[in-house]
Amino acid sequence: MHRRDFLALTSLGVGGFVLPSVFGRAIAAEELNSALDVALKKSLADAAMNAAKSAGATYCDVRVGRYLRQFVITRERNVENIVNTESTGVGIRVVAGGAWGFAATNVLTKEAVAQAAGQAVAIAKANAAKQTAPVQLAPVKGVGEVSWRTPIVKNSMEVPIKDKVDLLMGVNAAALDAGADFIRSILFLVNEQKYFASTDGSYIDQDVHRIWAPMDITAVDKTSGKFRSRDGLSAPMGMGFEYLDGAASGKTVLPNGVTVYGKSYDMKEDAIAGAKQARAKITAPSVTPGKYDLVLDPSHTWLTIHESVGHPLELDRVLGYEANYAGTSFATMDKLQSHFQYGSDKVNIVADKVQPGSLGAVAYDDEGVKTKKWDLIRDGKLVGYQAIRDQAHIAGQDRIRRLLLCGQLVERSVPAHGECQPRAGQAEDERRRYDRRRRKRHLHHRRRQLFDRPAALQCAVRRPAVLRDQERQDHAPDRGRGLSDPHAGILERLRRCMR
């Protein structure tokens, strides 16, 4: 599940049954059970790669994607919406003149993908004029024609709509009978049909399935007007509809009597418990002030690790290439060299792309690299970054590994044990290049340019959180020009980019 999908879906609590348009075009439910022919995808990939090489590309990879999603949304005794969406297209990435170029099309013909490949090469050659260092891709051996599918038992897309509606209506009725006044329950089903091909010699066809069944339950005291809510205890999973079978083997009863769920979820049982617990919270006494031992629920630590370890150890954030959502990183390369003490010696954190049932489990990542598991923090110390193929050389990484962050779908590579030091003869050059990039990002206190980032358009962007201290030092000569409205601020930044 993409992070943007998660954020958009959770916004349904405010927007009711209005679904965002980012999920693609609406389609009939029957179309969810279809797939693009593998021969067609291979022919499109070959057409794109041949056109790119003819135009002067030294490397090309092609991604043919068909992303299917289904939403079944209910509230109390009503079905609010059922939506099926499809987003299909071809993305082409090339290296020409030592720089990246990108182009895409949603027209699935050889002529269209060949034209897009030519556009990608033209963009790469234009970028090469401003590139300070050529792209260096870590070597990956082609795997030929291979395929992989999420090991599901029951395809969620093949389950009839009536069965899904009956399930949610039964869940809602059970919650209302158990004391809830309001309940919204949702099924969010995903099938990503992903095809990757590259001039390295890989043709990888993957069929990825995911499922999530969120709900929120509210109880109201009509005398006092007080109300309390409780969310469902499901988690997004890389599984099929078998996740909702409620098998006893997937349940764990905690010492306090609360049932939590692993690879099997009993939605009706959880709805009944949620209604009772929401009702109990209305009359529960407030906590007496004092000093207590705090026990964090795993769902809390997921986000803590995601934000304090996952994002900061993305090498593009470390280098300042990326700042979207989570900003840059405190875990700079000098901390990797000194094995920064991230936590106690009992803390070990791994990135895992192969764990069955997880959202990130695939056979090959989005750069055609075989997935596996590796250390990020070992015995409390920082031992690795996440990086893509063209960043691996910066930290001297010889073997390519990948991390797919939970809810985000971001593929990266990190070093294996003992591979954190730059290779002999490379360390000094890379350190100088890294230092130059850091200095360049501080040339102007009001505008920051992302250097050495190959793209068709490089915008100078404002980073208020980073620039605030520098503004104070410079007496903020133009602070008054800032726009208070966030949307106006975005428009202002776009206007500056287009100058």
Secondary structure as the mmCIF struct_conf table of DSSP 4:
data_model
#
loop_
_struct_conf.conf_type_id
_struct_conf.id
_struct_conf.beg_label_comp_id
_struct_conf.beg_label_asym_id
_struct_conf.beg_label_seq_id
_struct_conf.end_label_comp_id
_struct_conf.end_label_asym_id
_struct_conf.end_label_seq_id
HELX_RH_AL_P HELX_RH_AL_P1 ARG A 3 THR A 10
TURN_TY1_P TURN_TY1_P1 SER A 11 SER A 11
HELX_RH_AL_P HELX_RH_AL_P2 LEU A 12 GLY A 15
TURN_TY1_P TURN_TY1_P2 GLY A 16 PHE A 17
HELX_LH_PP_P HELX_LH_PP_P1 VAL A 18 PRO A 20
HELX_RH_3T_P HELX_RH_3T_P1 SER A 21 PHE A 23
STRN STRN1 ARG A 25 ALA A 26
HELX_RH_3T_P HELX_RH_3T_P2 ALA A 29 ASN A 33
HELX_RH_AL_P HELX_RH_AL_P3 VAL A 38 SER A 54
TURN_TY1_P TURN_TY1_P3 ALA A 55 GLY A 56
BEND BEND1 THR A 58 THR A 58
STRN STRN2 TYR A 59 ARG A 75
TURN_TY1_P TURN_TY1_P4 GLU A 76 ARG A 77
STRN STRN3 ASN A 78 ALA A 96
TURN_TY1_P TURN_TY1_P5 GLY A 97 GLY A 98
STRN STRN4 ALA A 99 THR A 105
BEND BEND2 ASN A 106 ASN A 106
BEND BEND3 THR A 109 THR A 109
HELX_RH_AL_P HELX_RH_AL_P4 LYS A 110 ALA A 128
TURN_TY1_P TURN_TY1_P6 ALA A 129 LYS A 130
BEND BEND4 THR A 132 ALA A 133
HELX_LH_PP_P HELX_LH_PP_P2 LEU A 137 PRO A 139
STRN STRN5 GLY A 144 ARG A 149
BEND BEND5 VAL A 153 LYS A 154
HELX_RH_3T_P HELX_RH_3T_P3 SER A 156 GLU A 158
BEND BEND6 VAL A 159 VAL A 159
HELX_RH_AL_P HELX_RH_AL_P5 ILE A 161 ASP A 177
TURN_TY1_P TURN_TY1_P7 ALA A 178 GLY A 179
BEND BEND7 ASP A 181 ASP A 181
STRN STRN6 PHE A 182 SER A 198
TURN_TY1_P TURN_TY1_P8 THR A 199 GLY A 201
STRN STRN7 SER A 202 TRP A 212
STRN STRN8 MET A 215 VAL A 220
TURN_TY1_P TURN_TY1_P9 LYS A 222 SER A 224
STRN STRN9 PHE A 227 ASP A 231
STRN STRN10 MET A 237 MET A 237
BEND BEND8 GLY A 238 GLY A 238
HELX_RH_3T_P HELX_RH_3T_P4 PHE A 241 LEU A 244
BEND BEND9 ASP A 245 ASP A 245
HELX_RH_3T_P HELX_RH_3T_P5 ALA A 248 GLY A 250
STRN STRN11 LYS A 251 VAL A 253
TURN_TY1_P TURN_TY1_P10 PRO A 255 ASN A 256
BEND BEND10 GLY A 257 GLY A 257
STRN STRN12 THR A 259 TYR A 261
BEND BEND11 GLY A 262 LYS A 263
HELX_RH_AL_P HELX_RH_AL_P6 MET A 267 THR A 283
HELX_LH_PP_P HELX_LH_PP_P3 ALA A 284 THR A 288
BEND BEND12 PRO A 289 GLY A 290
HELX_RH_AL_P HELX_RH_AL_P7 PRO A 298 ILE A 305
HELX_RH_PI_P HELX_RH_PI_P1 HIS A 306 GLY A 310
TURN_TY1_P TURN_TY1_P11 HIS A 311 LEU A 313
STRN STRN13 GLU A 314 GLU A 314
HELX_RH_AL_P HELX_RH_AL_P8 LEU A 315 VAL A 318
TURN_TY1_P TURN_TY1_P12 LEU A 319 GLY A 320
BEND BEND13 TYR A 321 TYR A 321
TURN_TY1_P TURN_TY1_P13 ASN A 324 ALA A 326
BEND BEND14 PHE A 330 PHE A 330
HELX_RH_AL_P HELX_RH_AL_P9 MET A 333 GLN A 337
TURN_TY1_P TURN_TY1_P14 SER A 338 HIS A 339
STRN STRN14 GLN A 341 GLN A 341
BEND BEND15 GLY A 343 GLY A 343
TURN_TY1_P TURN_TY1_P15 ASP A 345 LYS A 346
STRN STRN15 ILE A 349 ASP A 352
BEND BEND16 LYS A 353 LYS A 353
TURN_TY1_P TURN_TY1_P16 PRO A 356 GLY A 357
BEND BEND17 SER A 358 SER A 358
TURN_TY1_P TURN_TY1_P17 LEU A 359 GLY A 360
BEND BEND18 ALA A 363 ALA A 363
STRN STRN16 TYR A 364 TYR A 364
TURN_TY1_P TURN_TY1_P18 ASP A 366 GLU A 367
BEND BEND19 GLY A 368 GLY A 368
HELX_LH_PP_P HELX_LH_PP_P4 VAL A 369 VAL A 369
STRN STRN17 LYS A 370 LYS A 370
HELX_LH_PP_P HELX_LH_PP_P5 THR A 371 THR A 371
STRN STRN18 LYS A 373 ARG A 378
TURN_TY1_P TURN_TY1_P19 ASP A 379 GLY A 380
STRN STRN19 LYS A 381 LEU A 382
STRN STRN20 GLN A 386 ALA A 387
TURN_TY1_P TURN_TY1_P20 ARG A 389 GLN A 391
HELX_RH_3T_P HELX_RH_3T_P6 ALA A 392 ALA A 395
TURN_TY1_P TURN_TY1_P21 GLY A 396 GLY A 396
BEND BEND20 ARG A 399 ARG A 399
TURN_TY1_P TURN_TY1_P22 CYS A 406 GLN A 408
STRN STRN21 SER A 413 SER A 413
TURN_TY1_P TURN_TY1_P23 HIS A 417 GLY A 418
BEND BEND21 GLN A 421 GLN A 421
HELX_LH_PP_P HELX_LH_PP_P6 PRO A 422 ARG A 423
TURN_TY1_P TURN_TY1_P24 ALA A 424 GLN A 426
HELX_RH_AL_P HELX_RH_AL_P10 ALA A 427 LYS A 440
TURN_TY1_P TURN_TY1_P25 ARG A 441 HIS A 442
BEND BEND22 LEU A 443 LEU A 443
BEND BEND23 HIS A 445 ARG A 446
STRN STRN22 ARG A 448 ARG A 448
TURN_TY1_P TURN_TY1_P26 PHE A 451 ASP A 452
BEND BEND24 ALA A 456 ALA A 456
STRN STRN23 VAL A 461 VAL A 461
HELX_RH_AL_P HELX_RH_AL_P11 PRO A 464 GLN A 473
TURN_TY1_P TURN_TY1_P27 ASP A 474 HIS A 475
TURN_TY1_P TURN_TY1_P28 PRO A 477 ASP A 478
HELX_RH_3T_P HELX_RH_3T_P7 ARG A 479 ARG A 481
BEND BEND25 SER A 484 ASP A 485
HELX_RH_AL_P HELX_RH_AL_P12 PRO A 486 CYS A 497
TURN_TY1_P TURN_TY1_P29 MET A 498 MET A 498
#
